[in-house]
């Protein structure tokens, strides 16, 4: 779909892209930076073929990705409405990681700069990128898909949840956010099959290089990176 066309009603927006309604079956994900969506579409098509829960891709051209419209809401929104489900959602996210990491990445996928490995990685697999539908959870936003070690994926998810700012929260949820984060991360690490400890410093450096990371988030990541590097040095 040409970027100059009228895409339809805006139904979602993120740090890097906007999502438009095309009809009751399809949405358009359009990157503002001119990022090429075609590798993301190819990654999703591969994962769909091997049975991993991703939206069906209809078309991709330049910064535009047309894909299946999902009926439901994301896990982060559900946690805001029902924070008492924090342990259940953390366990679900861990299962999605483990299931993804069972899949070998195709040779065409780029290698992540965090350790070595040949597994499929999402590298942004947090509650905001899990849609809860009647058919089960579906993972969205595959713009960072890469091949590598599962520990890198787990480490980045931990870092994103631990350090990211969450916008548009009520005062009550803002006050409870620290407790919700801690409970989620404890359950997630207890449930997921891979420990992130060995690559936390490298993952923090990788995360800090993301241009969508805000200054306050980068400051927290720097502290974590330094502490992880000190722990790793002490084990040598």
C-alpha positions as CSV (number, residue, x, y, z in Angstrom):
1,X,0.0,0.0,0.0
2,X,1.6,3.3,-1.0
3,X,2.4,5.6,2.0
4,X,0.6,8.5,0.3
5,X,-2.8,6.8,0.4
6,X,-5.3,7.4,3.0
7,X,-4.9,4.4,5.3
8,X,-8.1,4.6,7.4
9,X,-8.9,5.3,11.0
10,X,-6.0,5.4,13.5
11,X,-6.6,2.7,16.1
12,X,-3.2,2.5,17.8
13,X,0.2,4.2,18.1
14,X,3.6,3.2,19.4
15,X,7.0,4.7,19.7
16,X,8.0,3.8,16.1
17,X,4.8,3.2,14.2
18,X,1.0,3.8,13.9
19,X,-1.7,1.2,13.3
20,X,-4.7,2.0,11.1
21,X,-8.0,0.2,10.5
22,X,-8.5,-1.0,6.9
23,X,-11.6,-3.1,7.5
24,X,-12.9,-5.7,10.0
25,X,-10.3,-8.2,8.9
26,X,-7.1,-6.2,8.3
27,X,-5.0,-3.5,9.8
28,X,-2.1,-1.4,8.5
29,X,1.1,-1.0,10.6
30,X,3.0,2.0,9.2
31,X,6.5,2.9,10.4
32,X,7.1,6.7,10.8
33,X,10.9,6.4,10.3
34,X,10.7,4.8,6.9
35,X,11.8,1.5,8.4
36,X,11.4,-1.4,5.9
37,X,8.7,-3.7,7.1
38,X,9.3,-6.5,4.5
39,X,11.9,-8.5,6.6
40,X,9.4,-8.3,9.5
41,X,6.6,-9.7,7.2
42,X,8.9,-12.5,6.1
43,X,9.7,-13.4,9.7
44,X,6.0,-13.5,10.6
45,X,5.2,-15.7,7.6
46,X,7.9,-18.1,8.6
47,X,6.6,-18.4,12.1
48,X,3.1,-18.7,11.0
49,X,4.1,-21.7,8.8
50,X,5.8,-23.5,11.7
51,X,2.7,-22.9,14.0
52,X,3.8,-20.1,16.3
53,X,1.0,-17.6,17.2
54,X,1.5,-14.5,15.0
55,X,-0.9,-12.4,12.9
56,X,-1.4,-13.5,9.3
57,X,0.4,-11.2,6.9
58,X,-1.5,-10.0,3.8
59,X,1.0,-7.6,2.2
60,X,4.2,-5.6,2.9
61,X,5.8,-2.8,1.0
62,X,8.4,-0.3,2.3
63,X,7.3,1.1,5.7
64,X,3.8,-0.5,5.4
65,X,2.7,-3.9,6.7
66,X,-0.9,-5.1,6.2
67,X,-1.8,-7.9,8.5
68,X,-4.7,-9.7,10.2
69,X,-6.8,-7.7,12.6
70,X,-6.9,-9.3,16.0
71,X,-9.9,-9.1,18.3
72,X,-8.8,-8.6,21.8
73,X,-6.5,-6.4,23.9
74,X,-2.8,-6.6,24.8
75,X,-1.5,-8.2,28.0
76,X,-0.3,-4.9,29.3
77,X,-3.8,-3.3,29.0
78,X,-5.2,-6.4,30.8
79,X,-2.7,-6.0,33.6
80,X,-3.8,-2.4,34.0
81,X,-7.5,-3.5,34.3
82,X,-6.9,-6.7,36.3
83,X,-3.5,-6.5,38.1
84,X,-4.4,-9.5,40.2
85,X,-3.7,-11.7,37.1
86,X,0.0,-10.7,37.2
87,X,1.3,-14.2,38.0
88,X,-0.9,-15.8,35.3
89,X,0.2,-13.4,32.6
90,X,3.9,-13.7,33.6
91,X,3.7,-17.5,33.2
92,X,2.0,-17.1,29.8
93,X,4.8,-14.8,28.7
94,X,7.3,-17.4,29.8
95,X,5.6,-20.1,27.8
96,X,5.6,-17.9,24.7
97,X,9.4,-17.5,25.1
98,X,10.0,-21.1,25.6
99,X,7.8,-22.1,22.6
100,X,9.6,-19.5,20.4
101,X,13.0,-20.7,21.4
102,X,12.3,-24.2,20.3
103,X,12.2,-23.0,16.7
104,X,15.4,-22.8,14.7
105,X,15.9,-19.5,12.9
106,X,16.2,-19.5,9.1
107,X,19.7,-18.7,7.7
108,X,18.4,-15.4,6.3
109,X,17.7,-13.9,9.8
110,X,20.3,-11.5,11.1
111,X,22.3,-12.6,14.2
112,X,21.8,-10.6,17.3
113,X,24.9,-9.0,18.9
114,X,24.4,-10.7,22.2
115,X,26.1,-14.1,22.4
116,X,25.7,-16.8,19.8
117,X,22.9,-19.2,18.9
118,X,20.5,-20.3,16.2
119,X,17.1,-19.9,17.8
120,X,14.3,-17.6,16.8
121,X,14.3,-14.4,19.0
122,X,11.8,-11.6,19.2
123,X,13.9,-9.2,21.3
124,X,10.9,-7.1,22.3
125,X,8.6,-9.8,23.8
126,X,6.9,-7.9,26.6
127,X,3.2,-7.7,27.7
128,X,2.5,-4.8,25.3
129,X,3.3,-7.1,22.4
130,X,1.1,-10.0,23.4
131,X,-2.5,-9.8,22.2
132,X,-5.0,-11.8,24.2
133,X,-7.7,-13.2,21.8
134,X,-10.4,-15.8,22.1
135,X,-8.1,-18.2,20.3
136,X,-5.2,-17.6,22.7
137,X,-2.3,-15.2,23.0
138,X,-0.8,-13.9,19.7
139,X,2.6,-12.2,19.6
140,X,2.9,-9.0,17.5
141,X,5.7,-6.5,16.5
142,X,8.4,-8.7,14.9
143,X,10.5,-5.7,13.7
144,X,13.5,-6.9,15.8
145,X,13.4,-10.6,15.0
146,X,16.8,-12.2,15.0
147,X,18.7,-15.4,15.5
148,X,20.6,-16.0,18.7
149,X,20.7,-17.5,22.2
150,X,17.4,-17.7,24.1
151,X,19.0,-16.0,27.1
152,X,19.3,-12.8,25.1
153,X,15.5,-12.7,24.5
154,X,14.8,-13.4,28.2
155,X,17.3,-10.7,29.3
156,X,15.8,-8.1,27.0
157,X,12.3,-8.9,28.2
158,X,13.4,-8.5,31.8
159,X,15.1,-5.2,31.1
160,X,12.1,-3.8,29.2
161,X,9.7,-4.7,32.0
162,X,12.1,-3.5,34.7
163,X,13.0,-0.1,33.2
164,X,10.4,1.1,30.7
165,X,8.1,4.0,31.4
166,X,4.4,3.2,31.1
167,X,2.2,6.1,29.8
168,X,-1.4,6.9,30.6
169,X,-1.7,5.1,33.9
170,X,-4.2,6.0,36.6
171,X,-2.8,7.4,39.9
172,X,-3.7,4.1,41.7
173,X,-1.9,2.0,39.1
174,X,1.1,4.3,39.1
175,X,1.5,3.8,42.9
176,X,1.2,0.0,42.5
177,X,3.5,-0.2,39.4
178,X,6.6,-1.1,41.3
179,X,5.0,-4.0,43.1
180,X,3.3,-5.3,39.9
181,X,6.7,-5.2,38.1
182,X,8.5,-7.1,40.8
183,X,5.8,-9.8,41.0
184,X,5.7,-10.2,37.3
185,X,9.5,-10.5,36.9
186,X,9.8,-13.0,39.8
187,X,7.1,-15.2,38.3
188,X,8.5,-14.8,34.7
189,X,12.0,-15.8,35.7
190,X,10.7,-18.7,37.8
191,X,8.7,-20.0,34.8
192,X,10.9,-19.4,31.7
193,X,13.3,-22.1,30.6
194,X,16.4,-20.0,30.2
195,X,18.3,-17.8,32.7
196,X,19.3,-14.3,31.5
197,X,22.2,-13.9,34.0
198,X,25.1,-14.6,31.6
199,X,24.2,-11.9,29.1
200,X,22.5,-9.2,31.1
201,X,25.3,-6.7,30.6
202,X,25.4,-7.2,26.9
203,X,21.6,-7.1,26.6
204,X,21.6,-3.8,28.5
205,X,24.1,-2.3,26.1
206,X,22.0,-3.5,23.2
207,X,18.9,-2.0,24.6
208,X,20.5,1.3,25.3
209,X,21.4,1.6,21.6
210,X,17.7,1.6,20.6
211,X,16.8,5.1,19.5
212,X,13.3,4.6,21.0
213,X,14.6,4.3,24.5
214,X,14.0,7.4,26.6
215,X,16.7,9.1,28.6
216,X,15.3,8.1,32.0
217,X,15.1,4.5,30.8
218,X,18.7,4.6,29.4
219,X,19.9,5.8,32.8
220,X,18.3,2.8,34.5
221,X,19.8,0.5,31.9
222,X,23.2,1.9,32.5
223,X,23.1,1.1,36.2
224,X,21.9,-2.4,35.5
225,X,24.7,-2.9,32.8
226,X,27.4,-1.7,35.3
227,X,26.1,-3.9,38.1
228,X,25.9,-7.0,35.8
229,X,29.4,-6.3,34.5
230,X,30.7,-6.1,38.0
231,X,29.1,-9.5,38.9
232,X,30.4,-11.1,35.8
233,X,33.9,-9.8,36.6
234,X,33.7,-11.2,40.1
235,X,33.0,-14.7,38.7
236,X,36.1,-14.7,36.4
